[in-house]
Amino acid sequence: MNNVSGREIFGAGALSRRVKLLAGTAARESTLGGQVVTYAELAAVWAEVTESAAANATGTPKLDGHAWPHRIRIRARADIAKPLRVQLDDGRVVEIEGIARLGRRYLLLAGMELGHQQP
């Protein structure tokens, strides 16, 4: 990321990890009447993945059941909506809690790691 006269310019070269966007679909459970969300692959995209500073500093996975926050930057898409998960290239899954537009070209997805899961 560069800063030119007060504006941040994001280079596409930083999108170096291949991730899968997993779109959620809610359905009513037949037995108890609650909602169940199932996830299916929406697309495979290039992303920049940033884990929390705590995770990077310790170099260890989740401790005591606490998940690490992640920020994932991708190129803007019109079909992104919650519920959404992102499966990282190493198999870990991140539950997306927030989506923000970064200018016209990028989206920032913020969420918490769920660990290794099947989508």
Helices and strands as residue ranges (DSSP letters): E 2-4, E 7-9, G 12-14, E 17-28, E 35-51, H 53-58, E 69-75, E 84-87, E 92-102, E 106-116
